[in-house]
């Protein structure tokens, strides 16, 4: 993996990881907070931009079988913190 790709995936993992507490607070609070919603809305475009590079990394990952690839691809779209988990498990040096 190139240094440029590694830094991009790391940056996206940090941004999507920071949005996870914002999502949880926003969903679990009795009165939705505008500030937490704003943090999530700011992180949302970065989350969508990150899906492509992470999909490419999943496709080239030799540690995963086809079932593992399929589950990680599904998780990237459905779970807000999945990119951070994938980065921690497979990308981190």
N, C-alpha and C positions, 0 to 999 in steps of 0.2 A: 504494500500500500504506500502510495506516495505521501510525502509530508503535507502537501496541499489538501489531499483528500482526507487525511487524518485530522487536520485542523478544522476543516469544514464539518466533518462528522462530530467532532468534539464540541464545536460551537453550537450545532443544532441540538446535541444531547443536553447541553447546559440549559438552553432556552426551553426545550420541551420539559426538562426535569423541573424547572422553576415554575412551569405552568400547572403542574400536578397539584401542589398545595392550594393554588388559587382556585382550581376547579373543585376540589374537595370543600373548601370553605364556602364557595359560592353555592354548591348543592346542599350542604348540610346546615347552612345558617337559616334561621327562621325568617329573617328579613334580608333579602338579597342586597348585597353591598355593591354600589356602583364602582368603587375602587377596585374590588376584586374582579368584577366583570371586565373592567377596563384592562387590567393586567392580562386576563385571558384573551381578550380580543386583540391585544397587541401581539401576544405570542402565537395566535392562531395562524397568521400568514407564514410565519417561520416554520411552523409545524407542517404546513402543506408543502412548503419549499423543500423541506428535509426528506419528504417521503421518497422522492426520486433517487437521491444518492444512497439512501438506506436500502431501497429495493435493489439497486445495483450491487451493493455490498453483499446483500443476502444471496443474490444469484451467483456470485463468485466465491462464496464462503465454502471451503472444502470440508469444514467441520460439521456441516449440516447435511442431513439426508433430505429427500424430497418432502417427507412429512414435516420435518422441522422447518424447512423453507416455507412451506404452505402456512404453518401456524404463525411464524414470525411475520409473514406478509399480512395476514389477517389482523394480527395484534397491532401492527403499525397504524392501521386505519381506525381501529376501534378503541385502543387503550392509549390515553394521553401520555403515560410514562414509559411506553414500550420502547421508544427510541433510546431512552436513557438506560434501560435494562439491557438492551442489545449492545449498546456501546460498552457498558461495564463488563459484559460477558465476552464479547468477541472482538471489539475494536481496540480497547485500551491496551497500551503497550506495557 
